Amino acid sequence: MSKDTPMDHESAARISAAADRDPSSPTATSGFDERAQAAADRNEDEDEDE
């Protein structure tokens, strides 16, 4: 996923699942899974506004 591809809920769910599988991973400990979910929520809101 590049900067040109907005985060979606499917991708955020994969990231969250990976963090859940390995709670000591960098993804889980950095909070990236939560930021990915927040970005997907923001992107969904923007899509609804259009």
Backbone as JSON, one array per atom type, in Angstrom:
{
  "sequence": "MSKDTPMDHESAARISAAADRDPSSPTATSGFDERAQAAADRNEDEDEDE",
  "N": [[0.86, -1.17, 0.0], [0.69, 2.05, -0.97], [1.39, 5.61, -0.57], [-0.43, 6.7, -2.3], [-2.59, 5.03, -2.27], [-5.45, 4.85, -0.49], [-6.07, 3.9, 2.94], [-8.12, 1.15, 3.62], [-10.97, -0.54, 5.11], [-10.69, -3.31, 4.88], [-7.92, -3.71, 4.6], [-7.08, -2.57, 7.01], [-8.23, -4.38, 8.79], [-6.73, -6.69, 8.25], [-4.22, -5.86, 9.17], [-4.79, -5.44, 11.86], [-5.49, -8.05, 12.62], [-3.03, -9.33, 12.31], [-1.59, -8.04, 14.3], [-3.0, -8.94, 16.52], [-2.4, -11.66, 16.43], [0.3, -11.7, 17.09], [1.15, -10.21, 19.72], [3.49, -8.99, 20.59], [4.74, -7.96, 18.43], [6.2, -5.45, 16.23], [4.15, -4.09, 14.89], [1.94, -4.37, 16.59], [2.9, -3.32, 19.04], [3.5, -0.71, 18.4], [1.17, 0.53, 17.9], [0.19, 0.73, 15.38], [-1.89, -0.71, 14.25], [-4.18, 0.43, 15.34], [-3.99, 3.03, 14.34], [-4.22, 2.5, 11.62], [-6.87, 1.6, 11.5], [-8.2, 3.93, 12.26], [-7.51, 5.58, 10.12], [-8.79, 4.25, 8.02], [-11.42, 4.62, 8.82], [-11.59, 7.43, 8.58], [-11.18, 7.7, 5.82], [-13.42, 6.38, 4.84], [-15.43, 8.1, 5.72], [-14.82, 10.33, 4.17], [-15.37, 9.33, 1.62], [-18.13, 9.02, 1.78], [-18.96, 11.64, 1.86], [-18.67, 12.56, -0.7]],
  "CA": [[0.0, 0.0, 0.0], [1.51, 3.26, -1.07], [0.72, 6.84, -0.16], [-1.49, 6.98, -3.25], [-3.7, 4.13, -2.01], [-5.97, 5.11, 0.85], [-6.31, 2.77, 3.81], [-9.52, 0.75, 3.67], [-11.27, -1.38, 6.27], [-10.16, -4.65, 4.66], [-6.5, -3.66, 4.93], [-6.96, -2.32, 8.45], [-8.57, -5.63, 9.47], [-5.57, -7.58, 8.13], [-3.18, -5.34, 10.06], [-5.24, -5.71, 13.23], [-5.39, -9.49, 12.84], [-1.61, -9.63, 12.48], [-1.21, -7.55, 15.63], [-3.62, -9.84, 17.5], [-1.67, -12.94, 16.4], [1.61, -11.54, 17.72], [1.06, -8.95, 20.48], [4.81, -8.38, 20.83], [5.29, -7.51, 17.15], [6.27, -3.99, 16.08], [2.83, -3.58, 14.48], [1.09, -4.31, 17.77], [3.44, -2.46, 20.09], [3.59, 0.69, 17.96], [-0.18, 1.09, 17.76], [-0.1, 0.92, 13.97], [-3.19, -1.28, 13.94], [-5.2, 1.43, 15.7], [-3.89, 4.14, 13.39], [-4.76, 2.03, 10.35], [-8.33, 1.6, 11.61], [-8.64, 5.33, 12.26], [-7.37, 6.08, 8.74], [-9.86, 3.64, 7.23], [-12.65, 5.33, 9.21], [-11.55, 8.76, 7.96], [-11.34, 7.54, 4.38], [-14.81, 6.02, 4.59], [-16.19, 9.32, 5.91], [-14.58, 11.18, 2.99], [-16.09, 8.74, 0.49], [-19.56, 9.28, 1.95], [-19.2, 13.06, 1.62], [-18.6, 12.86, -2.14]],
  "C": [[0.91, 1.23, 0.0], [0.73, 4.46, -0.57], [-0.47, 7.16, -1.07], [-2.73, 6.11, -3.04], [-4.22, 4.37, -0.6], [-6.21, 3.82, 1.63], [-7.8, 2.44, 3.77], [-9.72, -0.21, 4.84], [-10.73, -2.8, 6.1], [-8.67, -4.71, 5.03], [-6.28, -3.45, 6.42], [-7.27, -3.59, 9.25], [-7.42, -6.62, 9.4], [-4.46, -7.15, 9.08], [-3.53, -5.64, 11.51], [-5.13, -7.19, 13.56], [-3.94, -9.91, 13.07], [-1.13, -9.19, 13.86], [-1.79, -8.44, 16.72], [-2.89, -11.17, 17.57], [-0.35, -12.85, 17.15], [1.65, -10.2, 18.47], [2.4, -8.27, 20.76], [5.45, -7.86, 19.54], [5.36, -5.98, 17.1], [4.92, -3.38, 15.69], [1.94, -3.4, 15.7], [1.61, -3.31, 18.8], [3.49, -0.99, 19.7], [2.22, 1.35, 17.87], [-0.57, 1.31, 16.31], [-1.47, 0.39, 13.6], [-4.32, -0.29, 14.25], [-5.17, 2.62, 14.75], [-4.45, 3.75, 12.02], [-6.29, 2.04, 10.38], [-8.87, 3.02, 11.57], [-8.55, 5.92, 10.85], [-8.47, 5.52, 7.85], [-11.19, 4.32, 7.54], [-12.71, 6.71, 8.56], [-11.81, 8.67, 6.47], [-12.77, 7.18, 4.02], [-15.7, 7.26, 4.71], [-16.03, 10.24, 4.7], [-15.32, 10.66, 1.78], [-17.58, 9.01, 0.57], [-19.92, 10.73, 1.65], [-19.27, 13.4, 0.13], [-19.87, 12.49, -2.86]]
}
